[in-house]
Amino acid sequence: MAITKSTSNEVIEIVGEHKLIGVKKVTTINEDGAVISKSNHRTTYSPDTDVSTLDADVAVVANAVWTQAVKDAYQAYLATLPQPDPVDW
């Protein structure tokens, strides 16, 4: 009775004007070659993400689409957003 666990990035997609990267990661548990459990996890990354922290396949996509122009446009967009008031504790 062998139980194995594998994780893979099933979907990597580029979304929107600022080239956000959406990733669907699937974790699969197998027992004797038969799938007994499967779960999904989704996450998104913005152009200000440190590429060295990404999975290799996601980093390849990030390096291809996050040009300096895309990063600069994203930072300019962030600068237009209202800043929250600081909270005093």
C-alpha positions as a printed Julia matrix, in Angstrom:
89×3 Matrix{Float64}:
  0.0    0.0     0.0
  1.95   3.0    -1.32
  0.61   6.5    -0.8
  2.13   9.32   -2.83
  1.51  13.04   -3.01
  2.23  15.24   -6.01
  1.75  18.95   -6.65
  1.67  20.65  -10.04
  0.8   24.0   -11.55
 -2.1   23.01  -13.79
 -2.98  26.49  -15.09
 -0.84  29.61  -15.47
 -2.7   32.55  -16.95
 -1.98  36.22  -17.63
 -4.82  38.55  -16.68
 -5.55  42.23  -17.23
 -3.78  45.42  -18.13
 -1.05  44.94  -15.53
 -0.31  41.34  -16.51
 -1.23  39.71  -13.2
 -0.33  36.02  -13.18
 -2.95  33.57  -11.92
 -1.85  30.07  -10.94
 -3.99  27.0   -10.24
 -1.96  24.49   -8.24
 -3.34  20.95   -7.89
 -2.31  18.56   -5.13
 -3.06  14.9    -5.83
 -2.9   12.0    -3.35
 -2.58   8.52   -4.86
 -2.86   5.14   -3.2
 -1.48   2.23   -5.21
 -1.75   4.33   -8.38
 -5.39   5.35   -7.84
 -6.3    8.95   -7.04
 -7.9    9.13   -3.6
 -7.83  12.9    -3.13
 -7.37  16.0    -5.24
 -7.39  19.63   -4.11
 -6.98  22.97   -5.86
 -5.32  26.16   -4.67
 -5.37  29.41   -6.63
 -3.13  32.4    -6.16
 -2.22  35.52   -8.09
  1.02  37.41   -8.45
  1.47  41.06   -9.39
  4.4   42.59  -11.29
  6.04  43.74   -8.03
  6.49  40.11   -6.92
 10.06  38.88   -6.41
 10.39  36.39   -9.28
 13.0   34.37   -7.38
 10.25  33.27   -4.96
  8.08  31.72   -7.7
  8.0   28.14   -8.94
 10.31  27.73  -11.95
  7.5   27.39  -14.52
  5.73  30.49  -13.16
  9.02  32.44  -13.09
  9.55  31.71  -16.8
  6.17  33.26  -17.58
  6.78  36.22  -15.22
 10.14  36.99  -16.81
  8.53  36.91  -20.25
  5.55  39.19  -19.54
  6.73  41.49  -16.75
  8.83  43.83  -18.84
 10.2   46.98  -17.22
  7.39  48.93  -18.95
  4.76  46.66  -17.35
  6.4   46.99  -13.92
  6.61  50.79  -14.25
  2.95  51.05  -15.34
  1.9   48.89  -12.38
  3.84  51.08   -9.93
  2.27  54.19  -11.47
 -1.17  52.61  -11.04
 -0.46  51.79   -7.39
  0.57  55.41   -6.8
 -2.91  56.55   -7.89
 -4.7   54.46   -5.26
 -5.78  56.17   -2.04
 -3.63  55.31    0.95
 -5.38  53.97    4.07
 -5.26  56.01    7.22
 -2.72  54.67    9.73
 -4.21  52.89   12.7
 -3.07  53.87   16.16
 -3.03  50.97   18.58
